[in-house]
Amino acid sequence: MTKQVWIKSLNGYTLRGVATIPDTVEKMPVVINIHGFGGNKCGYKNLHVQMARELEKAGIACVRFDMYGNGESDGEFCDMTFTSLLEDAEDIYNWVLEQDWTDKNHVILSGQSMGGYVAACAAPKLKPAKLVLQCPGANMWDGALDRALAMEEKGIFSADIEGLSFSTAFNKDLHQYEPFSTAKGYEGSVLLIRGTEDKLVDNATCEKYMEVYGDACTFVELEGGNHNFSSIPVREKLFQSIVDFSK
């Protein structure tokens, strides 16, 4: 069963999403999935939709929202900050815990690209049962502050990102969340996934995350996979890895 859902954030705006729930009266594991930069709850070529359906087949619910300023949720993209993304993740997590179909001891936090970066930063506070990082975009932190300040020195306070107005304020806020130190403190199991042809997230980024999580981290490389896992065979392996880990 797939249904439209919405929540009112603690900051007073509405986040709109989709919950895909197996047809059962029992409490079940739930995967919360966070989309990437400039993305939405459906994902590139329906990546997140496909994942939710595969989880549903395995008896696992999946919840995915448009974050503030993205998709159908309230707000403008130019007003989104990394802090607001973390606040959204917490609001969504708390909403999931309140649902009568949620096994509160089996909530998995997942994210792809920037969403993986958000999930990793949120996990020490939220303490999900498990954590899934799909090509986590931690490298977007590198030089973020310098880029913002350089633009502002020229009187430029936003950039045109394929039709979206991206504020320098985002990078200035992002600077306070160094990815690997912020990720420290999460003690659950971690699944870290990267495609071998990913041009945006390299193995060095994954290695740094593995250093943070130690033996609790399982690293899966998907041969031929790009940043959006854009082939049927790669996605099949991606979804199977996530399903197996989430049980």
Helices and strands as residue ranges (DSSP letters): E 2-8, E 14-20, E 28-34, G 44-46, H 47-57, E 61-65, G 77-79, H 82-98, E 102-112, H 114-126, E 130-134, G 138-141, H 144-153, E 158-161, E 164-167, H 168-174, H 179-183, E 189-195, H 203-213, G 214-216, E 217-222, H 232-246
